[in-house]
Amino acid sequence: MLRVMTDAKQVLQSLGREAVKSALGVKQSAIYAAEGKGVFPAAWFDALDNMGASQGVSVPRTLFNWKHASEDGEERRDDTPL
């Protein structure tokens, strides 16, 4: 049974900050920044999703900073107001 995570901090606690850092090849400061913002860079999705699947942890897509096209055709991020 998958454990569903509801925030970035839970994901990092469940998967292990050091394991995530190693899998992504990022500095500790990047891990802390993502935790502080409450969202992960979209580029981290595949690695975190795969880590989660192997450990029975569901990593929701909503915890990632995806880009979307706005009504005027310009790209925006999930955390950017319309």
N, C-alpha and C positions, 0 to 999 in steps of 0.2 A: 504494500500500500504506500502510495506517495504521500510524503508530508508536504503540505502546501505552505509556502513561505509568503508572508504578506508585506515584508519590507526588506530593504537592502541589508540592514544589520542582521536580520535573521538568516538570510542567505549566507552571508560571510561567516556567521557563527556556525551554521550547519556544515558548510563545505570546508571551513578552516581558512583563515586569512592567509596563512603561509602557503597552503596548497593552491589557493586562487592566485596569489602573487606569482608563484612558480609556474603554474599552468599558463598564465597570461604573459609572463616575462615582463612584468611592470614593477615599478618601485613601490615601496610601502606607502609613500605619499599618495599615489594614485588610488590605492585601496581605501585610505582614510578619506580622500576627497569624495569618492563615490559614496562611501558610507554617510558622510556628512551631508551630501546633496540628496541622498535617498534614492538615487537612480544610478544605473550603470551606463557607461558608454555602449551604444548599440553594437560596436565592434566586438564587445565581450560576450555577446549573446550565445554564439555557438559553443564556446568553451564552457561557459557556466551552465548552459543547458545540458551539455554532455556530462559534465561533472555531476550535476544534480541527478540526471537519469541513472548514473552508475551508483549513486548513493541513496536512491529512493527519495530524492528531494525535488519537488516541483518548483521551478524558477519561472514565475509569470513574466510574460512579455511586457506587462505594464511597468515593470521595474527597470526598463531600459529607455534611453533617450533616443527615440526614433525620429527621423525626419519625415515630414508630411508636406504635401503641396497645399498651399493656401488657396483661397478663392481667386487671387490675382496671379496664380501660377508660380509664385515664389515659394521656395522651400522654407519650412519652419520646423522647429523642434517641438516635441510634445510639451515642453515647459515654456514655450513662447506663446503669449496671448494672441488670439486671432485679431 
